[in-house]
Amino acid sequence: MLAKVWSAAVSGVDGLLVQVEVDLALGLPAFSTVGLAEGAVRESKDRVKAAIKNSGYDFPARRITVNLAPAAVKKEGSGYDLPIAVGILAASGLIENSALDGVGMVGELSLDGLVRPVPGLLSMAQAAVSSGRIQRMLVPRKNAEEAAVVQGLEVIAVERLDQAIEFLAGQIELEPTSVDIDSIFQQQGTYPIDFSEVKGQEHVKRALEVAAAGGHNILLSGVPGTGKTMMARRLPTILPDLSLEEALETTRIFSSSGRLPSDTPLMVTRPFRSPHHTISDAGLIGGGQIPRPGEVSLAHNGVLFLDELAEFRKNVLEVMRQPLEDGHVTIARAATSLRFPSRFMLVAAMNPCFCGNLGDPRKECTCTPVQIQRYRSRLSGPLLDRIDLHVEVPPVRVEDIERAEPGESSGEIKKRVNAARRIQSRRFADEQAVHCNAQMGSKLIKLHCPLDEHSTRLLHQAIDRLGLSARAYTRILKIARTIADLEALEEITSTHIAEAIQYRRMQYGEG
């Protein structure tokens, strides 16, 4: 007797369909699982056997063979428990095979038959819809809203194995789970912190506004206590709203890595990741025997904040160069090669020297020139070249600290950022992988960043004086394009070029 049940798996952050084939044959009782099953999948036989018995069903005393197709793809995780158990009971004659047509299912089983949540369900649901083979999906109740975000799929939440069996047998009715995506998006934009709490540092706040409006990387450098970390942590409050497409991309990554909060079916605020400087290169980029997303992927569509940048190990920082440029990470292993998205804003903060007092008018720097050079050499030129804005953060003046009136709020800044991003959305409407100015390639820069004669002359002078690289040259054009967008101007003027140049001077020792 044979039964076939559709299930799904996650490879990297992408979902794929898996067909669970269960065969019951005469012979000594045995239970074997084939199809490149990893440890947790092989162990499922013990969970499934106990769950079937404790749910009130007879476990067949037959030779049971479970095949997970396609057999060439490694299977991992506990999400195959529910389809294996249903397949066994269907092969026993408890469920008609016709009841399984167009139905997918995924879930871990406890020994008493409870259906537990599994990671990556959003990717699985998307794979089910795109395949065209599955119209209905049985999922753990705690995962139901996450799967219901996907349009075109009937999601049935089940709590126990016997409930799933009775539903498939037509003995009970279960209402499909639905979510109101509009109401979920209304929850975005609530933060306990605000830019109005920042005293002074107007030029730094302006630079952060430009960075948020164009998706540019930014480095803040200054003596301790100037508010670098404070302002960086407030950057998410002015970032543009997530689109539905970006929210689904972000949620897929967190779901597949098992980091999606149980009460969050869809992430509608941009992620802000702040790893400690002791992180390994695998933790930052991703990796492992079975590759998992790293911090650069968890920050996709959001911000990766590296505080005390010079304290990170140099080899860790260097592996970040390729994701910064390409917007994705490819992790190759002997058995597989996986690609993770990693299009993020890099926000970094660092002190000017080891003691931190270089340039402080109130404290004397105790570092020797050799120590200063050694400290700064921890950051390579190619890495710094990939950071668009380099901003020096001076000490806050006493009169700014004592000022009673609050500064400009995050909401007011965000309105300008959203307006600039809407301009960019219309500009790049026909481009698949480009959503903001920072993502423009050379072709788009040439098309959207034309300069008049005065602006061209000013930029050429800056190149000669600062010794800019070709990459820095294009980044100045991108920043100038963003500054013009903040003013809702179609043409880039010399004023925009001059401001953009100011954001590159610190890297080259000017100002």
C-alpha positions in Angstrom: 0.0 0.0 0.0 1.4 3.4 -1.0 0.5 7.0 -0.1 2.0 10.2 -1.3 1.9 13.4 0.7 3.2 16.9 -0.4 5.5 18.7 2.0 8.1 21.4 1.7 11.7 22.3 2.8 14.0 25.3 2.9 17.3 25.5 1.0 19.1 28.6 2.2 16.1 31.0 2.3 14.3 29.5 -0.7 11.5 27.0 -0.4 11.2 23.8 -2.4 8.5 21.1 -2.6 9.3 17.6 -1.2 7.0 14.6 -1.8 6.8 12.2 1.0 6.2 8.7 -0.3 5.2 6.0 2.3 5.0 2.3 1.4 3.7 -0.4 3.7 4.9 -3.9 2.8 4.6 -7.3 4.3 7.5 -8.5 6.4 9.2 -8.0 9.7 8.2 -4.6 11.2 10.8 -2.0 10.3 10.9 1.7 9.6 13.5 3.1 7.1 13.8 6.6 5.7 15.6 7.3 2.4 16.2 10.4 0.3 19.3 12.0 1.9 17.7 12.4 5.3 19.8 14.2 8.0 19.8 13.4 11.7 16.6 15.1 12.8 14.7 13.5 9.8 16.0 10.0 10.6 15.0 10.4 14.2 11.4 11.3 13.1 10.5 7.6 13.1 10.5 7.5 16.9 8.5 10.7 17.2 6.0 9.6 14.6 5.5 6.2 16.1 4.8 7.6 19.6 2.6 10.4 18.2 0.4 8.0 16.2 -0.1 5.7 19.2 -0.7 8.5 21.7 -3.3 10.0 19.3 -5.4 6.9 19.5 -4.4 5.2 16.2 -2.8 1.8 15.6 0.7 1.9 14.3 0.9 -0.7 11.5 3.1 -3.7 12.2 4.5 -3.6 8.6 7.8 -2.9 6.8 7.5 0.9 6.4 9.7 2.7 3.8 9.6 6.5 3.6 11.1 8.2 0.6 11.7 11.9 0.5 11.8 13.1 -3.1 13.8 14.6 -4.8 16.3 12.2 -3.3 19.3 14.2 -4.5 18.5 17.1 -2.1 19.5 16.9 1.5 16.6 16.9 3.9 17.0 18.4 7.4 14.8 19.5 10.3 11.7 18.1 12.0 9.1 19.5 9.6 8.5 16.1 7.9 7.0 14.5 11.0 3.4 15.5 10.2 3.4 14.4 6.5 5.2 11.1 7.4 2.6 10.4 10.1 -0.3 11.3 7.7 1.3 9.2 4.9 1.5 6.1 7.2 -2.1 6.4 8.3 -3.2 7.1 4.7 -1.4 4.0 3.5 -3.1 2.1 6.3 -6.5 3.0 4.7 -7.5 5.6 7.3 -7.6 8.4 4.8 -8.5 8.3 1.1 -5.6 9.1 -1.2 -7.8 11.5 -3.1 -8.1 13.6 0.1 -4.4 14.3 -0.2 -4.6 15.8 -3.7 -3.4 19.4 -3.8 -2.7 19.4 0.0 0.7 20.1 1.5 1.6 19.9 5.1 4.5 20.5 7.4 5.0 20.3 11.2 7.0 18.7 14.0 5.2 16.2 16.2 5.6 15.8 19.9 5.3 12.4 21.5 1.7 13.0 22.5 0.7 14.2 19.0 0.9 18.0 19.3 2.0 19.8 16.1 4.9 22.1 16.9 6.1 25.1 14.8 8.9 24.9 12.3 11.2 27.6 10.8 11.1 28.8 7.3 7.3 28.3 6.7 6.9 31.5 4.7 9.4 30.3 2.1 7.6 26.9 2.1 4.3 28.6 1.5 5.7 30.7 -1.3 7.1 27.5 -2.9 3.8 25.8 -2.6 2.0 28.6 -4.4 4.6 29.0 -7.2 4.5 25.3 -7.9 0.8 25.3 -8.8 0.4 21.8 -7.2 -0.7 22.8 -3.8 -3.9 24.8 -3.0 -4.3 24.0 0.7 -1.6 23.6 3.3 -1.8 22.2 6.8 0.6 24.0 9.2 1.2 24.3 13.0 -1.2 26.8 14.5 1.7 29.0 15.7 3.0 29.2 12.1 -0.4 29.7 10.5 -0.5 33.5 10.3 3.1 33.5 8.8 2.0 31.2 6.0 -1.3 33.1 5.5 0.6 36.2 4.5 1.1 34.4 1.1 -1.7 35.1 -1.3 -3.4 32.3 -3.2 -3.0 29.6 -0.5 -5.6 28.2 1.8 -3.9 27.8 5.2 -5.3 25.4 7.7 -4.0 25.6 11.2 -3.8 22.3 13.2 -2.9 21.7 16.8 -2.8 17.9 17.0 -2.2 15.0 14.7 -5.7 13.6 15.3 -7.2 17.0 14.3 -5.3 16.9 11.0 -6.4 13.3 10.3 -10.1 14.0 11.1 -10.0 17.1 8.9 -8.5 15.1 5.9 -11.0 12.4 6.5 -13.9 14.9 6.3 -15.0 14.3 9.9 -14.5 18.0 11.0 -14.3 21.4 9.3 -11.5 23.9 10.0 -11.7 27.5 9.0 -8.7 28.8 6.9 -6.4 31.3 8.6 -6.4 34.8 7.2 -4.4 37.9 8.1 -5.0 41.6 7.4 -1.7 42.8 5.8 -2.8 46.4 5.9 -3.3 46.4 9.6 0.1 44.7 10.1 1.7 47.5 8.2 0.0 50.1 10.3 2.1 48.9 13.3 5.4 50.0 11.7 7.1 53.2 12.7 6.7 53.0 16.5 10.0 53.5 18.3 10.9 54.3 21.9 13.7 56.7 20.7 13.7 59.8 18.5 16.1 62.2 16.8 14.5 65.1 18.8 16.5 63.8 21.8 19.8 64.5 20.1 21.4 67.8 21.1 23.4 69.6 18.5 25.3 67.7 15.8 23.2 69.1 13.0 25.6 68.3 10.2 25.8 64.7 11.4 22.0 64.4 11.4 22.0 65.8 7.9 24.5 63.2 6.8 22.3 60.4 8.3 19.3 61.9 6.5 21.1 61.7 3.2 22.3 58.2 4.0 18.7 57.0 4.8 17.3 58.7 1.7 19.6 57.0 -0.7 20.5 53.8 1.1 24.2 54.9 1.4 26.8 53.4 3.8 28.1 55.8 6.4 31.1 56.0 8.8 31.0 58.2 11.9 34.3 59.0 13.5 35.0 61.0 16.6 36.2 61.1 20.2 34.2 59.1 22.8 31.0 60.7 24.1 30.1 62.7 21.0 26.9 60.7 20.3 28.0 58.4 17.5 26.3 55.3 18.8 23.3 57.3 20.0 22.6 58.8 16.6 23.3 55.5 14.8 20.7 53.7 16.9 18.1 56.3 15.9 18.7 55.8 12.2 15.9 53.2 11.9 13.4 55.9 13.0 14.0 57.8 9.8 14.4 54.9 7.4 11.8 54.7 4.6 8.8 52.4 5.0 9.2 48.8 3.9 7.3 47.8 0.8 5.4 44.5 0.8 8.0 42.9 -1.4 10.8 44.0 0.9 8.8 42.9 4.0 8.4 39.4 2.5 12.1 39.2 1.7 13.1 40.2 5.2 10.6 37.9 6.9 11.8 34.9 4.8 15.4 35.4 6.0 14.4 35.6 9.7 12.0 32.7 9.4 14.4 30.4 7.7 17.0 31.1 10.3 14.5 30.5 13.2 14.7 34.1 14.4 11.2 35.3 13.5 9.3 36.2 16.7 6.3 34.0 17.3 3.9 37.0 17.4 5.2 38.5 14.1 3.8 36.9 10.9 5.4 39.7 8.8 8.3 42.0 9.6 7.2 45.5 8.6 10.1 47.5 10.1 13.6 47.5 8.7 16.0 45.3 10.7 18.8 46.8 12.7 21.6 44.4 13.5 24.4 45.4 15.8 26.9 42.5 16.3 29.7 42.7 18.8 33.2 43.2 17.6 34.2 39.7 18.7 32.0 38.2 16.0 33.6 35.6 13.6 33.6 35.8 9.9 31.1 33.0 9.7 28.8 34.8 12.1 29.0 38.0 10.0 28.8 36.5 6.5 27.0 33.2 7.3 28.2 29.6 7.2 28.3 26.4 9.1 28.2 22.7 7.9 24.6 23.4 6.7 25.0 27.1 5.8 22.9 29.6 7.7 22.4 33.4 7.1 24.9 35.7 8.8 24.4 39.2 10.2 24.8 40.7 6.7 21.8 38.7 5.5 19.8 39.3 8.6 20.4 43.1 8.0 19.0 42.7 4.4 16.7 45.7 3.6 17.9 47.3 6.8 20.9 48.5 8.8 24.1 46.7 9.8 25.7 48.8 12.6 29.3 48.0 13.5 30.2 50.0 16.6 34.0 50.3 17.3 34.7 49.4 13.7 38.5 49.3 14.2 38.1 46.7 17.0 36.7 44.1 14.6 39.3 41.6 13.3 40.6 42.6 10.0 39.8 39.2 8.3 36.2 39.6 9.5 35.9 43.1 7.9 37.5 42.1 4.7 35.0 39.3 3.9 32.3 42.0 4.0 33.7 43.7 0.9 32.0 41.5 -1.6 28.5 41.6 0.0 28.8 45.4 0.2 29.4 45.5 -3.6 27.2 42.7 -4.9 24.3 42.7 -2.5 24.4 38.9 -1.9 26.6 36.3 -0.3 27.4 32.9 -1.9 28.5 30.2 0.5 30.0 27.2 -1.1 30.5 23.8 0.6 31.5 20.5 -0.8 27.9 19.3 -0.8 26.0 22.5 -1.7 26.3 26.1 -2.6 23.7 28.6 -1.3 23.1 32.2 -2.0 21.8 34.6 0.6 20.6 38.2 0.0 22.6 40.9 1.8 21.6 44.3 0.5 22.0 46.4 3.6 23.1 49.9 4.8 26.4 49.7 6.6 26.6 52.2 9.5 29.9 52.2 11.3 31.3 54.2 14.2 34.9 54.4 15.4 37.3 56.5 17.5 40.1 58.5 15.7 42.8 56.6 17.6 43.5 53.9 20.2 43.0 56.2 23.2 40.2 58.0 21.5 41.4 61.6 22.2 42.9 62.5 18.9 41.4 65.9 17.9 39.7 66.4 21.3 40.4 70.0 22.3 39.9 69.2 26.0 42.0 66.0 26.3 45.5 65.2 25.1 46.0 62.2 22.9 48.6 59.8 24.4 49.1 57.7 21.2 52.3 57.8 19.3 52.2 58.4 15.5 53.1 54.7 15.0 50.2 53.6 17.2 47.8 55.9 15.4 48.9 54.5 12.0 48.6 51.0 13.3 45.1 51.7 14.6 43.9 53.2 11.3 45.5 50.5 9.2 43.1 48.0 10.7 40.7 49.3 8.1 41.8 48.7 4.5 41.5 51.3 1.8 39.2 49.1 -0.4 36.8 48.7 2.5 36.7 52.4 3.3 36.2 53.1 -0.4 33.0 51.2 -0.3 31.6 53.5 2.5 29.8 56.4 0.8 29.8 59.0 3.6 32.7 59.7 6.0 31.6 62.0 8.7 33.6 63.5 11.6 31.6 63.8 14.8 33.0 66.7 17.0 32.3 67.0 20.8 28.9 68.5 21.7 29.0 72.1 22.8 27.8 72.9 26.3 25.2 75.4 25.0 23.7 72.6 22.8 23.4 70.3 25.8 21.7 72.9 27.9 19.3 73.9 25.2 15.8 73.2 26.4 13.9 73.0 23.1 14.0 69.6 21.3 15.6 69.2 17.9 13.8 68.1 14.8 11.8 64.9 15.3 12.4 61.6 13.5 8.9 61.9 12.0 9.7 65.2 10.3 13.0 63.9 8.9 11.3 60.6 7.8 8.7 62.6 5.7 11.6 64.0 3.6 13.3 60.6 3.4 10.0 58.9 2.2 9.5 61.7 -0.4 13.0 61.2 -1.8 12.5 57.4 -1.9 9.3 57.8 -3.8 11.2 59.7 -6.4 13.7 56.9 -6.6 11.0 54.3 -6.8 9.5 56.0 -9.9 13.0 56.4 -11.4 13.9 52.8 -11.0 10.4 51.3 -11.7 11.7 49.3 -14.6 14.8 48.0 -12.8 14.4 44.7 -11.0 17.3 44.8 -8.5 17.6 48.6 -8.0 15.4 50.4 -5.4 17.5 53.3 -4.3 20.4 55.5 -5.5 23.1 53.6 -3.6 22.3 50.5 -5.8 22.9 52.3 -9.2 25.4 50.8 -11.5 27.6 52.7 -14.0 24.9 52.6 -16.7 22.2 54.1 -14.4 24.7 56.7 -13.0 25.4 57.9 -16.5 21.7 58.1 -17.2 20.5 59.8 -14.0 23.5 61.8 -12.8 24.3 64.2 -15.6 26.4 67.3 -14.6 26.6 70.8 -15.9 29.9 72.4 -16.7 30.4 74.1 -13.3 29.6 70.9 -11.4 31.9 68.8 -13.7 34.8 71.3 -13.1 34.2 71.2 -9.3 34.2 67.4 -9.3 37.4 67.2 -11.4 39.2 69.6 -9.0 38.2 67.4 -6.0 39.5 64.3 -7.8 42.9 66.0 -8.4 43.1 67.4 -4.9 41.9 64.4 -2.9 43.2 61.6 -5.2 39.8 60.0 -5.5 39.4 56.5 -6.9 37.0 55.6 -9.6 34.7 54.0 -7.0 34.8 57.2 -4.9 34.0 59.3 -8.0 30.8 57.3 -8.7 29.8 57.4 -5.0 30.0 61.2 -5.0 27.6 61.2 -8.0 25.2 58.9 -6.2 25.3 61.0 -3.0 24.7 64.2 -5.1 21.8 62.5 -6.8 20.3 61.8 -3.3 20.8 65.3 -2.1 19.0 66.6 -5.2 16.1 64.1 -4.5 15.7 65.5 -1.0 15.1 68.9 -2.6 12.9 67.3 -5.2 15.1 68.6 -8.0 15.6 66.8 -11.3 19.1 68.3 -12.0 22.2 67.9 -9.9 23.8 71.3 -9.2 27.2 72.3 -8.0 25.8 72.8 -4.5 24.9 69.2 -4.4 28.3 68.1 -5.7 30.0 70.3 -3.1 28.1 68.8 -0.2 28.7 65.3 -1.5 32.5 66.0 -1.7 32.4 67.1 1.9 31.3 63.6 2.9 34.4 62.1 1.3 37.1 64.5 2.7 37.7 62.8 6.0 38.8 59.6 4.4 41.5 61.4 2.4 42.8 63.5 5.3 41.1 66.8 4.4 39.3 68.7 7.1 
